[in-house]
Amino acid sequence: MSAWDVIVIGSGAAGLAAAYHAQTQGASVLVLNKSLVGRSGATITSGGGVSLAGASARALGLDGDPADTEDVFLRDTLRAGGFLGRQDLVAAMVHGIGPEIGRLMAAGTKVSVTPRAPGHSSGRGVRIPGPTMQSAMTAAALRAGVRFREDFQSAAPLLRDGAVVGVAGLDRRSGALDAVYDRSVVLASGGCTSNWGLRTAPEELSGDGHLIALEAGAELIDMEMLQFLPCCLVGPDIWRGLQLPWILGPQSGIRAWLLNRYGERFMARWDPLNMELATRDVVAAASASEVLEGRGSPNGGVYLSWAHLPRDIVDHFPSWSKSVDADWRWEGFDMRALVERIRAGHAIEVAPAAHFSLGGVRIDVHGATGVPGLYACGEVSGGLHGANRLSGNAGAQVLVQGKAAGLAAARAAAADGRAAPDRADGLDALFARLRAPLLHQGADGIASAEVKRRLTTLAGNALGPVRNGAALAAAQDELRGIVADALPRLACRQRDPAWNRDWSVALECHAGAAVLEAALLGAQARTQSLGAHRRHDAPSAGQATLQVNAPAVPLQHGLVAGTPGALRLRTRAVEFTLLAPA
């Protein structure tokens, strides 16, 4: 069996950047993607903002604030993340994004300058719509010679003598388990937000890469940190999780009002200066607290209202918006019915939705995980954003980290003098474990969709925008029961292995259980509120009085490793190598 130099798991922007740069170094590169390339993952759903210092933008011939330097960009990012962000990773992003934007522009990709978003001190960044970025980067990878394998669900690392030598997974088309060998693996599988019921991201983001990293012996960092996007629709079900109200309101700077069931603008108690234009973590925590304390709307959200504004403000929005068409189509959705309710003066029920994984696989600036042969980049990795992510910083992260991981993986593959691997340690046992749900014949079997529902309900109850110790402890007990009793009884309702949705979801349940176990460990240990992690049982630190620039307790990273079902957490002090809290 032939082996590849580099396997990249995931075909979003991070994976495509890694694949392209590895291929340009002479490596043979295969991208494994869970679904269809260009029709899955988070990149195509992105609004396309990419943070870029104004001075760096001017160097590319774009309009930018010359006073907005890379140092200012770094400071804004660290402050917004509560100084929990890894400063070496932040520095690599702010200094490395300019050349990557320049590469896309040189290839003919159209970009436009974006206005100032909350948390940024300047109108920083460019906009490349998600589908445009996906198309441009896929084309570049194909021209470079990268090969792709679609509908392959990567499920476990192949190990030999402690090093990663490939990936095992399910070919969803044929229903066959396969082992794909290489010299370096790059995880670019995205975040883990599909383990929350109300979410903005696609269903593919189930945490497969996180589980692969754990089973390989890598660590996860700050897994309790998950960004929730405020003002997402809670109903009807067909629109659940859509973020158009956020786009039509605070994200675009329009002064829509957030109201509780009594009509109170509750943001005045959280950020009286910025109100609804506060950073995402503050708006999400405020909205969730209203619901938790009994002041929410009937469907578990709060209200967003434009009724105080002249109707022209809403009517003219498509004429200057870069994301909404004149007929109120947004990202393929026809939103005219919603807009008519807004124009008629109705408030819209909204809630924070799981949006972006801030925690993830622990890496260095080259994407190395500490496990030989294993690299990671993009949203599957953690540590860069700290406790909150600024708008546009995800776009910068995936491009810079993808390049770094691809180059490092290619260099490692070229330096590997060992014979190409053709079999991993314990392969038969690994295949038996992955095949178990398909072969389960007992009457005690549990449908994977039911276990998935239990996991997402658990995540929503305990790991939402606002948390408390009692709920976290109860969720840990419940998860232990799921791992011990439900996961071993996962069963497929049909026996045909090809295109077997039950089997695919069963594998996702194992990943989801590991992700939630790590997040619960981190959330229980972090007893103070910080950024996206808000402890309702620590009220003095839970609102705008939170000392973001001067933490009340020494900041620690939570690092998780071990065997899923028996993970362990250790802490490590945050290093202020470039900028210390004031």
N, C-alpha and C positions, 0 to 999 in steps of 0.2 A: 504494500500500500504506500503510495507516495504521500509525503508530508509537505505542508505549506511552511513557508518561513514565518508568516504572521497570519493569524486568524483574528478578525475583528468581529465582535458580537454586537450587532446593532448597526442600522444604516441611517441614523439621523445625522445631524451636522457633525457631532463629535466623532462618530464612527467613520463618516466619510472623510473628515479631515485626517484622522489617523491612517486610514487606508491609503489615501492619496499620497501623503508624505512618506509612508513606509514604502510604497511602490516606487516612488521617485529615487529611493536609495538603492534600488535594485532588488528588493525583496519580492518574493512571490506572495501575493496577498489574496485571501479569501474573506469576504464579508458574509457572515451568517445572519440572516434576518428572520425574525419570528413570523412575519407576514410578508406582504408585498412591498418591495422597495419603492419609496415614494408615495405609498398609500397607507403608511402606518408610522407610529412613533410620534414624538412631541414636536419635532421641528416643523412639520407641515401645519400644525395647529397654532404655531406661534404668530403673534402680531409682527414679529420681525425686528424688534428693537435690539440694537447692539451698542452698548456703551463704549464711548471713545472720547478721550480727553479732547477739549476744543483745540488745543495747540496741535495735537496729533491729526485732527481732522483738517486743519489748515495746511498741514504738510502734505496732505493728499489732494489739495485743491478744493476742499469743501469749506463751507461757511462754518466757522467755529469761534468760540470765545478765546482769544489768545491768552487771557489770564487763567484759563482753565488748563492747568498743567497736569501731567501724569501724577505728580505728588498730591495735587488737590483731589484728583480722582481716587487715589489710594486712601486718602484721609476720609473722604465721604463713605467709601465702601466699608472701611473698618468701623467707623462710628455707627453706621446703619446696622451693622451686624453685632453691636454691643461689644466690640473688641474681642469677640470670640473667634473671628476668622483667622485662619493661618496666614500670617503676614507674608511669608515667602510665596504662597500661592497667589495672594492678592497682587503682590508686586509683579509676578510673572504675567498675570492677566493684563494689568494696566499698561505694562511696557511692551507686551507682545501682540496686542490686538491690532495696532496700526498696520503692520505689515500684512496681516491676514485680510483685513479690509481692502488694502491696496491690491492684493492678489486677486480678490473677487472682482474689483473694479477693472483691473487690467484684462480680465477675461470677458468683460462686457456686461457684468451685473450692474443693474441700475440701483442706485441708492438715493435716499433723500435724508435731509437733516431733520432730527426730531426735536420737539420743544422740551423744555425742562419738566422732568417728572418729579414727584415727591421724593425727598431725600437727597436728590442731586442739587448741588449748589450752582449748577449752570445748565443751560440747554445742551446737554451732552449726548452725543451719539448719533447714529444713523439708523435708518429703517430699511430693511430688506425683507419683504413679506416672506413668511415661512415657506409657502410653496415655491417661491422664486429661489430662495436659498437652497432648498432641497433639490430642485431641478438643476441648478448651476453646479452644485457640488457633486451630484450623481454623475453628471456629464463629464466633469473633470476627472473623477475617479475612473470612469470607463475609458476615457482617452488615455489615461496613464497605464491601463492594463489590468486594473483591479477586476477580480472575478466575484460573482455574487451567487449565493445559494439562498433561495427564498423558502418561506414556510418551514423553516428549521427552528425548532424550539430548543435552544441550548438549556441544558438542565443540570449538568454537573461537570466538574473539572476532571480531566484525565491526568493522573499523577504517576510519576516514576521517581523514586528516590527523593521525594520531597519537592520536586520541581513540577510545574505544570507543562504537560507535553501535548495538550489538545483539549477537546471538548466532546462530551457525550450529549446526545440529545435525540429528540423525536422529529423525524421527517413527517410532517403532518399530512403531506399528500399521499405517501405510500403507507404510512402507519408503521414504518420500520424504525427501530432504534439504530443509531449509527455512532461510530467513534471517528472523529476527524482530528488528525494529528498535525502538529506544528512544532515550531521552535519558540514562538512567543504568542501569547494570547492578550488581546486588548479588550477589556470590558468597556462597552459603550452602549449598554442596554437601557439607559435612562433610569428614571427614578422608580418609586414604589407606590405612587399615589392611587393606583387602582385598588388598593386595599382599603380605601375609604369609600363609603357609599356616595357622598356628595363630592364630586371632583370635577375638575376642568380638563384633565389630561386623558389620553386614550387608554383603552383597557389593556393594551400590551404592557403597560408599565407596572408589572406585578412584583418586581424585586428579584427576577431570575439572576441577574448579575451579582446582587448582594449575597444570595445563597451560594453561588459558585465561589465567590471570594472567601466566604466563611469556611466552606468545605476544603478549600485549598490551603487554609491556614492564615489568611489575611485578617486584618482587623477592620471593624467599622468604627466611624467616629461621629459622635454627637447625633445619634440616630433619633433622638427625641425632637430634633429641630425639623419641622415641616412647615413650609409656608402655605398659608391659607389666603386665597384671593377673596377680598370682600365683594359684596354686592353681586353675587351670582344668583341666577334664578333658582327658586326651589320648586316651581311648578309652572305649567303642567309637566308631566313626566317627560314628554317629548323634548322639552326645553331644559330639563333639570341639569344644572351645572353650567349652563351657558353664561358667559360673562358680558353680554351686551350692555346691561345696565351700568356696569363698571366703566365700559368704554364710553357710553353716552353721558357719564357723569364724572366722578372724581379722576379717572385716568386721563381724561381729556381736559381737565380743569374746569368743567362746567359745574356751577355751584348748585347741584342737586342736594337735597337735604335728607339725611338719615333720621328717621323718627321711630320712636317706640310706640307701643299700643296706645299711649296717652297723647301722642302727637308731640312729645318732647324731643328736641334736638340733643340727643344724649352725648354727641361728640364734644359738647361744651364742657363736659366733666372729664374728658380725656385729653383733649388738645384744643384749648379754647382759641389758640391763634390760628391753627391750620384747619380745624374742624374736620370736614369730610375729606380734605386734601392732605391729611396726615399720612404717614407711611403705612404700608399695607398691614404690618403686624399690629399697629395700634388700632386701626379701623376694624380689623378682624376680631381682635380681643374685645373691643368695645361692643361690637354687634353680638358676639357670642355671650357676653356677660348679661346683656339685656334679656336674652332668651333664658339663660340659666336662672336669673333672678325674677322670672315671671312677668317680664314686660315686653315679651316678643309678640309676633304676629301669629295668626291661627295655625300656619303650617311650619312653625319652628324657625322663623326668620325675623327680620325687622322690615320696616318700610323704607323705600327710597322714593322721594317725591320731587317732581319738577313743577308742581302746580303753582308755586310762587313766581315762576319765571314767565315772561311774555312768551306766547306760543311760538313766536318767530325763532327763538333760540333753538328749540328742538327742530323746527321745520328746516332751518338752514344748515343743520349739522352735516348732512351728506355733502353739501357743496364744498366743505373744507376738510372733511374727514378723509384720511387715507385708507380707511378700512371698511367703510360703509358705503354701499352703492346708492345711487339716487332713488332707487325703488325700495330702499331699506333691506337689501340683501346683504348679509354679513357672514362671511366664511361659509357660503353655501346655504345658509338658513334664511328663509323668508320671515322677517320680523315685523311685517306691516301690522299684524293684529296687535302685537305688544305696543308698538308705537302709537296706534290709535287709542289704546287705553291711556297711555301717558298724555297724549294731546287732549283727551277728554277730562283730564284732571285727576285721574286715579293714581294712587300710590301703588308701587310694585313691591311684592314680597321678595326679599333677597336674603342671602346668608353667605357666610364665608365657606368656600369650597377648597378642598385639598388641591394644591396647585403645583408645588415644586418641592422636591426633596432636598433639603439643605444638608442633612447628614448623608453619609454614604461610606464607600470604601476609602480607607485611609491611604493616601498617596503622597509622594514627594513631587517636586516641580517637574520631574520627568515622567510622571505617571506611574512610577514603580511602587508596588505594594509591599515590598519586602519579601515576597515569595518569588523564587526564581521562575522566570518565564511568564509572570502575570503582571499586567499593567491595567490601568483604568483611567477613564477621562469622562468629562461631562457630568451629567446629573447623577450617574451611578456613583460618582466619587463624592466625598464630603470634605468639609473643613474650610473651603474657600469663603463662603458667604457668612459663616458664623451663625448668628441667631436671626438674621433677616437678610433678604436679598433685595437689592435695588432693581427697579425696572431696567431692562437692557443688559444687566450683568450676566444673565444666563447666556445670551448670544455671544458675549465676549468670552465667557468661560469655555464654551464648547469648542470654539475655533482655536483658541490658544492651547487648551489642554489636549485637544485632539492631535494637533501638530506635534506637541511635545511627546505624547505617548507613542505616536506612530514612528517618530524618528528613533526614540529609545528602543522600541521593540525591534525595529529593523537592525539597529546596531547590535543588539543582543543576539539576534538570529545569525547575523554575519559572523559574530565572534564564537558561536557555538561549534566546537569542533567534534562534538559527539555524532555518532551515526544517527541517521533519522529514525525516530521512534516508530515502532509498528504495533506496540501493545502496551497498555498501561497496567499498573498494579491493580489487582482486584477487579478486573473488567467484568467478569461473569457475575460477580455479586452486585456490581453497580447496575448492570442491565436488569438483573432480577428485581432490584429495588424499584427501578423506574417502570418496569412492566407490571408491577404488583396490582395497581388499580384495574388494569385491563383484565387480569386473570382472576380477580376476586369473585368467587362463586357463592359465598355464604349469604344466607338470608339476612345477616346482620350488617350487610353493606350499607354505606351511606353515600348518597349522590354527591358528587363534588360541588355542584351548585349550592347545595344546602350548607356545606362546610364553608364555602366562599361567603355565603350570606352571613354566617355566624362570625366570620372574621371581620367583615366590613362593619357589621353592627358593633362589635367589640371596639374597633378602632374609632368609630364615630362617638361612642359613649365615653371612652376614656382618654382618647388622644386627639380631641378636637382642639379648637383655638384656645379654650380655657380648660384647665385640668385641676384635679385635686387628689390628694394622697389616697383617700378612701376608694375612689373610683379606680385609680391605678392599681391598688392592691387587689381589688375585686377582679379586675381584668386579667391580672397575672394569674390568679387562681383559675379563672375560666379558660385561659389559654393553655395552662398546664393540662387541663382536662381534654381540650381539643387535641393537643399533641399526643397525649397518652392513649386516648380512646378513639377519636374520630379519624385522625390521619391514617392509622393502620387499617381502618375499615373502608377507606375510600374505594368506591367501586364504580365501574362504568355500566350504564344502563344498556348500552349496545356493545356487541363484541367485535364488530368490524373495526379493525385498527385504523383504517384510512379516514381522514377527516373526522376523527372522533373527538368531539368537543368536550365530552366528559373527561377523557384522558388528559387532554391539554389543560383543562381547569384543575384537575387533580394535581398535576405537577406545579401549577401556579399556587395551589393551596400550601404546599410545602414551603415555597419561597415566601409566601405571605406570612405564614406562621413564624418563620425565622425573622423576618423584618419587624413584625410587631413585638416579638419577644425582645429584640434589641432595643426598640423604641421605648418599651415599657421599662426596661432596666434603666435606661438613661433618664427617662422622665421621673421615675421614682427617686433617683439619686439626686437630681437637680431640684432642690427644694425652694430655690428662689426663682422668681419670674425673670425672664430674660428674652427679649425679642419675641419670636414666634412661640416660645414656651412660656405660657402664663399659668401660674398656679393660683387658683381662686382661694386656696387656703393660705396664701401669702399676700393679703390685700395691700399691705404697705408697699410692696414692690410690684404690684400688678397693674397700676395705671400709669399715667404720664409722669408720675413722680419717680418711676424707675430710673435709677442712676446709670444711664447708659454709658456716660463718659467716665464715671468713677464707681465701678461696681462695689456694692456694699460688702461682698465677700470675695476672696481671691477666685479668679476665674479658672475653671478646670475644664479640660476636654474629657468627655466620657468615651472610653475605648472598649469595644466589645469584641470578644473572640470566643472560640470554642465550638463545640458541637451543638447544632440547633436542637433545642429542647433542654440543653444544659449550658446555655451561654453564660459567660461571666463578664463582669465589668470592672475595669480599673480606671483610675483617673490620672491625668497628667496636667500639670500647670500650663496655662497658656503663656507662650513666650512673646514678649513685646520687643521684637528685634529691630523694628523700624519706627514705631510710633506707640507711645504708651498712653493709657487713658489719662485725661486731664486730672 
